[in-house]
Amino acid sequence: MQTNREGYDQAVTLFSPDGAIYQVQYARKAVERGRASIGVAYPGGFVLISDGGPPDPLHERRVDKVLAIDEHIGCATAGLIGDARVLVDRMRREAQAERSRYGTRIGAEEVVRRIGQFLQSYTQNGGVRPFGVSLLIGDAAGDMGIRLLNPAGASTRMSAAAIGEGSRGMSEVLQDRIEEATDRESAVSLGLDVLDDSISGEMQGRLVGVGIGEDGRFELMPGDWVEKRLESRR
């Protein structure tokens, strides 16, 4: 059904006649234009990998897109970096508040539920716009699935997921190869393979972010560790 978007794409509170909220669709387009991130779960853990290479060759430092939310929860982002920082800060505050109030670690399911509600509120209130970012969230102290959270606030638990530029093709490859992720090393190798095949040029360790959740802890891996993994594949 073809409709005239005039008016419907200027407010987040209006449905178009064909049932779309165009501002949410535009937010998803912003995610698709962002540099890619991948999450892969394996028995006993998960790995998050991101392409943090800047588009400007004068920049020497990657954009940090794999981040720690708490000692056991990690997150990878794709989309608008500023929007991602707002959500990551909010998740960190939620984790800190849980520790302060109850003396316990918050679970990824609860983090996703709260942030999902926050994201959804930006799809039905005037004077705001949806966040142009998607998130991959893993919990090293709970089940090892990857939670995919989109700009509309909807979440899906998956064994592997890709977001950002080229995510459709990467998701198809992950679906075909997910059985290869039997342990930490094979999951890292799978994620790097899929990411490498999706980007132009050669991956550089200093521009690739990797985080691993295992044994109740989430750890961000240093650049030289990533570079060694890349060198072993060449």
N, C-alpha and C positions, 0 to 999 in steps of 0.2 A: 504494500500500500504506500503510494507516494504522497507525501504531505509537504506543505510549505513550512519550513523551520522558523520562519520569522516570528519572533515573540517567544516560541517555545524553547529556543536555545539561549535565551537571555535571562532565564530565571530557573533556579534549581528546584523551585517548588511546583513547577508545572509539568504535567505529563502531556506529551504530544498525543494527537488522535490515534497513533499506532502504538501507544503505550510506552514510549521511550522518554527517559529523562536525558536530554542531550548533554547537559553539563557533566553527567556521570560518564557518558560515552566519551566525551572529550578528555576527561581525567584518565580513562583507560588508554586513550591514544597517547597521552603524555607518558604513561608507563611504557608503552611499546617503543617509544623513542629513546628511552633510557638505556644505558649500558646494562648488559645482561647479568643476572645472578642465578645460581643453581643450588638446589638443596637435594641431597641424597641421604636416605636413611639406610642403615645396615643393622644386622643383629647386634644390639648392644651400644649403638651410637648413631651419630649423624654427622654429615659434613656440609658446610655452606661455603660456596665459592662465588666470587664476583669478579667481573672485569672492571677494574677501577681505573683503567687507562684514560687519561684526559685527552680530549680532542685536540688540544693545543700542544704542539711538540715542544714549546718553550717551558711547559710545566714538567717538572721532574718527579713530582710526588703524586701518588695515586689518590683518588678520592676514596675515603674509607666508606665502604658499603657493607662490610661484614662487621657487626658490632656486638658487644656483649651487653645484655640487658641486666642480667644478674650473674652470679658465679656459675649457674647451671643453665641459663637460657641465652641463646644466641639468635641473631636476626640478620638477614640479608635483605637489601632493598633494591628497587629499580624504579626510576621515575625522577621527580623533582627532588634534588638533594635537600633543599630547604624544608620542604614538606616532610621528608623522611626524618630530618633531625628533630622536628617538633614531635613526631610520633614516638621516636626512640626515647627522647627525654621524658615523655609522658609515661611510657612503659617502665622506665627506670624509676620514676617517682612512685608508680604503683607497686613495684617490687620492694622499694624501700619502706613504703607505708605498711605493707604486709608484715615485714620483719619488725617494724617498730610497734605495730598494734598487737600482733599475735605471736611474735617470736618465731614465725615459721617462714619457709621459702614459698613464694607464690608459684603456682604451676602454670605452664604455658597455656593450658586450656582457659584458665581464668584471665590471664593477660589478654589472650585473643578475644575473649568474650567482652571484656571492658573496652579494649581499643576498637573492637568492631562496633560497639554501641556508639562510641565517640565518632567514628567515621560515618556511621549511618545518620547521625544527627546533622551532619553537614550536607545531607542530601534532601533535607526537608525543611530547612530554615532559610528565610530570606536574608539577603545581605552577606551571604557567605558563598564559598565555592567548595566543591569536593576536593579532597587531597589528591594530588596527581602522583600517587605512589602506591605500589604493592609491596607486601612484605612476605618473607619466608621466615618462619619462627620454629625453632627446635628446642626441646627440653631434655637435657642430659640426665635429669633426675626422675623423669616420668617415662611414658612410652616414647619411642624414638621416631615417631612419625614427623613429617614436615607439615606445618600448618601454612596454607596459602591464604593471605588476607588481601582482598582487593579494595579499590577505592569506595565501593558501595557499602563496605563493612561486612560483606559475606565472607565466610571462611570455609576452607575445605582441608581435611586431613589427608595427606598423600604420602606414598613411599618415596616419591621423587617429584620435583617440580622445577620449572624454569619460568622466569619473569624477565621482562625487558625486551630489547631488540632481538628478534629472531627466536622468540620463546616458543612459537608454534612448532618450528622444525626441531628445536632442542627437545621439546616435550615428546615428540614422536620417537626420537632416538632413545630418550630415557625409558620410554615405555617398552621399547624393543630390547633394551639392554639391562634393565633394572636387576635381573637375576644375577648379573655379574658382581653386584655389590654385596659380597659375602662377609667382608671385614673392612677394617679401617683403610688399609692400603688400596684395596680394590675399589672402594667407594671414592677415594680421592682421585684415583686414576680415571675412573669413569667420568667424574665431574670435570676434570681437566680436559679429557678427550672431547667431551661434548662442547665445552666452552671454546676450546681451541678451534674446532671445526666451524664454529659459528661466527668467529670474528675475522676481520681482515688483518693480515700481517702476522708476525710471530709474537706469541705471548712472552711477556717479560715478568720475571718473578717479583720485581719491585712494584709492578702495577696490578698484580693479581692478589686479591684478598682471600684468605682461607681461614675458616674457623672450624674446630672439631669439638663435638660434644660426646663425652664418654665417661663412664664411671662417676656420674654425678657432677661433672665439671665441664664448663665450656671454655675452650682455650683458643686465642687468636695466634696463628702461626706466624713467625717472623719471615721476612722476605727471603733470607738465605735458605730457609727450609723449603720454601716454595720453589726457589730457583733450582735447588738440587732435584726436586721432583720433576721439574720441567726438563732439566738436562738429561735425566735418566730416560726420558721418552724420545729424545732426539736421535 
